[in-house]
Amino acid sequence: MLQDKIKLDSSVTIGPQVGVDEIQNLAQKGFSTVVNLTIKGECDQILSPQDEGEQVESLGMNYVHIPVTLNKLNDNFVDEVCGLLESVPKPLYMHCRIGQRSSILGLAFFGLRKGITAKTVLKRSKEFGIRWRAPYFKEFLTKYIQRTRDIRKEVLASS
């Protein structure tokens, strides 16, 4: 769970859901894309995905809505999301309701882009102050980073 926004690097910031004022602040700070991971009608939702998209686009930013539930998290889905995140204009702000899903996907993307180990990603998550609600999330992220790192090594070795 995240209390506030966390800047992973100059391209990616993650955090909890945002309202109209925060969206305006993102635009003023030069963000190019807002990625919303919430599902329409989610508990305590500040803005519906449609309303958020309209607000984001009215300020000249790109809007991407990827509705995610925690049970949808698997390697293939995270691969697809990371590929999409690579293709959108940056800097980007990615959020969900409380920051749990955005933490997992943001750190997976961060680890892939930086080519760092799962141990380093988890160390950085601790430095960022990310608290995991369940051990499963930490385990999933560790296995995902290790798998993708191994694949990158194989691809580089065969080149």
Secondary structure as UniProt FT lines:
FT   STRAND          6..7
FT   STRAND          12..15
FT   HELIX           20..28
FT   TURN            29..30
FT   STRAND          33..36
FT   TURN            40..41
FT   TURN            43..44
FT   HELIX           49..58
FT   TURN            59..60
FT   STRAND          62..65
FT   HELIX           70..72
FT   HELIX           75..87
FT   STRAND          92..95
FT   HELIX           100..114
FT   HELIX           118..128
FT   HELIX           135..158
//
